[in-house]
Amino acid sequence: VFVGATVNDTGPAAASFKGASSLNSTNSFYVGSVLVFTSGTLKGVARKITGYSGATRTLAFATAFPAAPGNGDSFYITGRID
């Protein structure tokens, strides 16, 4: 899996936020993959995805990011680290 997208959430949290509609619509599709920010204050920071709702494109993380991302911040999702 390698996909680029942006945060699409007017109230993102450090441990959970919605991604762009271009993300896959299948539940748990990205679980076990790594999300890495490529812009914003979290640029270069990575976390393992532990939950994903395909209907809402909501990504969840057991280890929260140091801060909430900004709406529109870009990221990519790559690899699985099961």
Phi, psi and omega in degrees: 000128170213115182217141175255145181199184178228160173289132179231067188209119181283349177223056183293151176247165181291337184249358182194135177200163180270141176257176181297157181295348178288347178290158182300146181266006181270127177304142177066008185304321184260002181299130182095348177273171181247132175257130180234125178285141179243000176208170178081188183291342180263011181309127179089350181273136184235149175214150175281134178280127181246352177205147178207126175257114181293325182297322183252356184059035182268125178260139179232151185224133177292324176254112183295154171291161181299338179205166175289143177287166175271148175299127182096351176299142181264154179206167169230157178241129182213154171058161172239138179237049182306000000 
